[in-house]
Amino acid sequence: MAEKPQPVEVLYCGICGLPAEYCEFGSEFEKCKPWLIQNAPDLYPDLVKDSNAKEADKVSDQLQSTSISEGSSTSKKEEVKRLPGGKIKKKDKQEIIIEKVTRNRRKSITTIKGLEIFGVKLSDASKKLGKKFATGASVVKGPTEKEQIDVQGDISYDIVDFITETWPDVPESAIFFIEDGKKVPAA
């Protein structure tokens, strides 16, 4: 009977999150070099040859001291989430975008994006918008796969006041209109 193949253990870089063999192809290879010298010297023998033993110890000590100080400090740095491959995930901007799209010359649709960031349930918001403006309103997925509210008709004249009165957590400074492809503040 044949032996079962055993899983391969992969060493992932502590800096960029890629497998150590692929660090040289990542965007932060210069930052990864000290970590690779200390934790995976057999993968990159050229790095070990290039750096003296004293330099490697000095760099690894600096790396350890920065990781310890980062964990204990309570500074309010902007947290950046790293995805595999060294990509950075951006936080959603705290803003509401209102856009009027014209269809069939006279018909228009007002699209509201970003209400869910402020903790508003989009299904409840679409019902309230439909009742307030006596029109059809629905929650749909937009081109970026995020949900948005489509309201039939041009309600951009009164929408800012309605949003700020109905949901006080939404500041008026966070509401923007899209006019001719440009973002314009509502205030």
Secondary structure as GFF3:
##gff-version 3
##sequence-region A 1 187
A	DSSP	three_ten_helix	20	25	.	.	.	ID=ss1
A	DSSP	alpha_helix	29	39	.	.	.	ID=ss2
A	DSSP	alpha_helix	45	50	.	.	.	ID=ss3
A	DSSP	alpha_helix	53	72	.	.	.	ID=ss4
A	DSSP	beta_strand	81	82	.	.	.	ID=ss5
A	DSSP	beta_strand	88	89	.	.	.	ID=ss6
A	DSSP	beta_strand	96	103	.	.	.	ID=ss7
A	DSSP	beta_strand	107	113	.	.	.	ID=ss8
A	DSSP	three_ten_helix	115	118	.	.	.	ID=ss9
A	DSSP	alpha_helix	122	133	.	.	.	ID=ss10
A	DSSP	beta_strand	137	141	.	.	.	ID=ss11
A	DSSP	beta_strand	147	152	.	.	.	ID=ss12
A	DSSP	alpha_helix	159	166	.	.	.	ID=ss13
A	DSSP	three_ten_helix	172	174	.	.	.	ID=ss14
A	DSSP	beta_strand	175	179	.	.	.	ID=ss15
A	DSSP	beta_strand	182	185	.	.	.	ID=ss16
###
